């Protein structure tokens, strides 16, 4: 199987995972922007990750390398001789991830990026890295690793502040524009009929929305669950009393759990929404599947494929070794680098989606600070190896 066998290749593979983890949600935006239901998107996404994992296993996972130590000499089919418990760990990792991912998506939708980021992403990054390090410390410099994680957590909190300021400034700008348009409309009406036109204000309330406690619980539970999947992956791949699973074999069983559990979890969140309130009919929601625009289905499969490439790349980086069997990046280090995915998300927000238009220098300064903090975190984690 193909695995990174040099420091540069290991770091590049970890950075690839970071880029993919920060980019897959763009396809969710594209699809839901065209009125595709999130639940239908997620079903396609779930099976796309399984298909991508199988393709990776039967291609890259079947190449026998002459260099890179015993890891390079192993291939995907060797996984079928490992202890059964390794398959259980990989399958459990997929189940935990899928429940966490649904909670995270719903939590961010309910609470917004400003609060959901530190609660969800911060919790999963810090706790996940700590647990992974405890299971497989390797030769990491613990001080540098956890300093890097702390800097990344500061970056997450700074990003939350940045999003909060951005939303306030853009809301204020929108209100100013609406007031200006209303004044112009009133002036036009007065000029037209000589009278003072009255306007009716909308009194639509927010009754029936999820409580703040529910929003916080969904985000925190999602973050805790998200922190558990990488330690389970590490247990599945850990070499004790014989080979553990290869990254390719582990990922096939991981994504099999994602696909199968989605057949249960997606109908469950349709009937019992995490946001609370009354659910919908599963049959009615699924009846929209063939009516959904074909490009939305393409987006949903691309989203799953991009995420899967990133996750497989992260596992490969965490299993990287040189010809002398010396670890290049541990699972904890690779996971910490991958969790800096907000760098890619900010890039897309600034360059493509133009999310920061209308903001002042404070927000732009915070963007620069967040990027500097993430770069510093990645440098510290890399040096820890």
Residue pairs with C-beta under 8 A, 6 or more apart in sequence:
1 60
1 61
1 62
1 63
1 64
1 65
1 71
1 72
1 74
1 75
1 76
1 246
1 247
1 248
2 60
2 61
2 63
2 65
2 72
2 316
3 65
3 68
3 71
3 72
3 247
3 316
3 319
3 320
3 321
4 10
4 12
4 13
4 316
4 317
4 320
4 328
4 329
5 65
5 67
5 68
5 69
5 72
5 320
5 321
5 322
5 323
5 328
6 322
6 328
7 328
7 385
9 320
9 328
10 317
10 320
10 328
10 329
10 334
10 385
11 317
11 329
11 337
11 382
13 313
13 314
13 316
13 317
13 320
13 334
14 313
14 314
14 317
14 329
14 333
14 334
14 337
14 338
15 337
15 378
16 309
16 310
16 313
17 310
17 311
17 313
17 314
17 317
17 334
17 337
17 338
18 310
18 337
18 338
18 339
18 340
18 341
18 343
18 344
18 378
19 310
19 341
19 344
20 306
20 307
20 309
20 310
20 311
20 313
20 341
20 344
21 307
21 310
21 311
21 314
21 338
21 339
21 341
21 344
22 341
22 342
22 343
22 344
22 345
22 347
22 348
23 306
23 310
23 344
23 345
23 348
24 303
24 304
24 306
24 307
24 310
25 303
25 345
26 303
26 348
26 352
27 299
27 300
27 302
27 303
27 306
28 38
28 41
28 105
28 299
28 300
28 303
29 353
30 296
30 299
31 41
31 296
31 299
31 300
31 303
32 38
32 41
34 293
34 295
34 296
34 299
35 292
35 293
35 296
36 292
36 293
36 296
36 297
36 299
36 300
37 285
37 288
37 292
38 105
38 109
39 266
39 269
39 270
39 285
40 285
40 286
40 288
40 289
40 292
40 300
41 296
41 299
41 300
41 303
42 102
42 105
42 262
42 266
42 300
43 262
43 263
43 266
43 300
44 297
44 300
44 301
44 304
45 300
45 301
45 303
45 304
45 307
46 98
46 258
46 259
46 262
46 266
46 304
47 259
47 262
47 301
47 304
48 300
48 301
48 302
48 303
48 304
48 305
48 308
49 255
49 258
49 259
49 304
49 305
49 307
49 308
49 311
50 252
50 255
50 256
50 258
50 259
51 304
51 305
52 255
52 304
52 305
52 308
52 309
52 312
53 248
53 251
53 252
53 254
53 255
53 256
53 308
53 312
54 252
56 248
56 251
56 308
56 309
56 312
57 76
57 248
57 249
57 251
57 252
58 76
60 248
61 75
61 76
61 246
61 248
61 249
62 75
62 76
62 77
63 75
64 72
64 73
64 75
65 72
65 73
66 72
67 323
68 321
68 322
68 323
69 321
69 322
69 323
69 324
69 325
70 325
71 246
71 319
71 321
71 325
74 243
74 246
75 246
76 246
76 248
76 249
76 252
78 243
78 246
78 249
79 245
79 246
79 248
79 249
79 250
80 249
81 243
82 242
82 243
82 244
82 245
82 249
83 241
83 242
86 235
86 236
86 237
86 244
86 245
86 250
87 236
87 245
87 253
89 232
89 233
89 235
89 236
90 232
90 233
90 236
90 245
90 249
90 250
90 251
90 253
90 254
90 257
91 253
91 254
91 256
91 257
92 232
92 257
93 228
93 229
93 230
93 232
93 233
93 236
93 250
93 254
93 257
94 229
94 253
94 254
94 255
94 256
94 257
94 258
94 261
95 257
95 258
95 261
96 225
96 228
96 229
96 232
97 225
97 226
97 229
97 254
97 258
98 257
98 258
98 261
98 262
98 265
99 225
99 261
99 265
100 124
100 222
100 223
100 224
100 225
100 226
100 228
100 229
101 222
101 226
102 222
102 265
102 266
102 269
102 274
103 218
103 219
103 221
103 222
103 225
103 274
104 116
104 120
104 219
104 222
104 223
104 226
106 218
106 222
106 269
106 274
106 275
107 116
107 119
107 120
107 215
107 218
107 219
107 222
107 274
108 116
108 117
108 120
108 219
109 275
110 116
110 210
110 214
110 215
110 218
110 274
110 275
111 119
111 215
111 216
111 218
111 219
112 163
112 167
113 159
113 160
113 163
114 160
114 161
114 163
114 164
114 167
115 160
115 219
116 219
117 156
117 159
117 160
117 163
117 342
118 156
118 157
118 160
119 216
119 219
119 220
119 223
120 219
120 220
120 222
120 223
120 226
121 156
121 223
121 339
121 342
122 153
122 156
122 157
122 223
123 220
123 223
123 224
123 226
123 227
124 223
124 224
124 226
124 227
124 339
125 149
125 152
125 153
125 156
125 227
125 336
125 339
126 149
126 153
126 227
127 223
127 224
127 227
128 226
128 227
128 228
128 229
128 230
128 231
128 335
128 339
129 145
129 146
129 149
129 332
129 335
129 336
129 339
130 146
130 149
131 227
131 228
131 230
131 231
132 230
132 231
132 234
132 330
132 331
132 332
132 335
133 140
133 142
133 145
133 330
133 332
134 231
135 231
135 234
135 235
135 238
135 331
136 234
136 238
136 330
136 331
136 332
137 330
137 332
138 327
138 330
138 331
138 332
138 333
138 385
139 326
139 327
139 330
139 385
140 330
140 332
140 333
140 384
140 385
141 383
141 384
141 385
142 384
143 384
144 380
144 381
144 383
144 384
145 332
145 333
145 336
145 380
145 381
145 384
147 380
148 336
148 376
148 377
148 378
148 379
148 380
148 381
148 384
149 336
149 377
149 381
151 373
151 376
151 377
151 380
152 336
152 339
152 340
152 373
152 374
152 377
152 381
154 373
155 340
155 342
155 370
155 373
155 374
155 377
156 342
158 366
158 369
158 370
158 373
159 342
159 346
159 366
159 370
161 366
162 363
162 366
162 367
162 370
165 359
165 362
165 363
165 366
166 355
166 356
166 359
166 363
169 358
169 359
169 360
169 363
170 358
170 359
173 358
182 199
186 196
186 197
186 199
189 195
189 197
190 196
190 197
208 277
209 275
210 275
210 276
210 277
211 276
214 274
214 275
214 276
218 274
230 331
230 335
233 250
233 254
233 315
233 331
234 318
234 331
236 244
236 245
236 250
236 253
236 254
237 244
237 245
237 246
237 247
237 250
237 315
237 318
237 319
237 331
238 244
244 250
245 253
246 319
247 312
247 315
247 316
247 318
247 319
248 312
250 315
251 308
251 311
251 312
251 315
255 308
267 282
270 279
270 280
270 281
270 282
270 285
271 279
271 280
271 282
272 279
273 279
310 338
310 341
314 334
314 335
314 338
315 331
315 334
317 329
317 334
317 337
317 338
318 329
318 330
318 331
318 332
318 333
318 334
318 335
319 331
320 327
320 328
320 329
320 334
321 327
321 328
322 328
327 385
328 385
329 337
329 382
329 385
330 385
333 381
333 382
333 384
333 385
336 377
336 381
337 378
337 381
337 382
340 374
340 377
340 378
342 370
342 374
343 371
343 374
343 375
346 367
346 370
346 371
349 355
349 356
350 356
350 367
356 363
356 364
356 367
